[in-house]
Amino acid sequence: MRHRIAVLGFALAVVAAVAAVSSGLGSRADLWSFRTGFQILRWAAWGGLAAAVLSLLGVGLAFGARPAELRSRALLLGATGLVIGLVPVWVPWPWKQRADGVPPIHDITTDTEDPPGFETILPLRAKRNAPETVDMVIRPLEGHTFVVLEDNAERPGAGLHIRGLPV
């Protein structure tokens, strides 16, 4: 009975690893959206963590298993399940850490000639009595380029115009 926990941990680790790999492949093949792919990856990571815990428990319980052949099989499956189960956790972990350290993608625009308007945010800013536009100048360090942020006069409500100026 003790060896079955190691087998269960190994099986769950394989399922989690297959789910993690298929999350990106299915999104790439248009079987589901990238959001669904990220959800599958998230659940694969949690499944991999559960598999690693079960596999570790299976390795610990395998030492009391009889006969010796059953014990060695449980140790092998438990150790393999531990390694395979940690892969779906380990791979996306640095991605999540990096993503938490940068602004969300919708907060950035690369179109400086015709930036998107801020029509959606204006009612929210009005509720907080915040101004619709901001005039700001960031002063340079000596010998460096700096950026001037100013209201875009050609498109009221479009937000800030950003331009770099040499010092």
Secondary structure, DSSP 8 states (H G I E B T S, - for coil): -THHHHHHHHHHHHHHHHHHHHHHHHHHTTSS-HHHHHHHHHHHHHHHHHHHHHHHHHHHHHTT-SSHHHHHHHHHHHHHHHHHHHHHHHTHHHHHHHHHTS--GGG----SSS----TTTHHHHHHTT--S---EE----TT--EEEEEE-SSSTTS-EEEEEE--
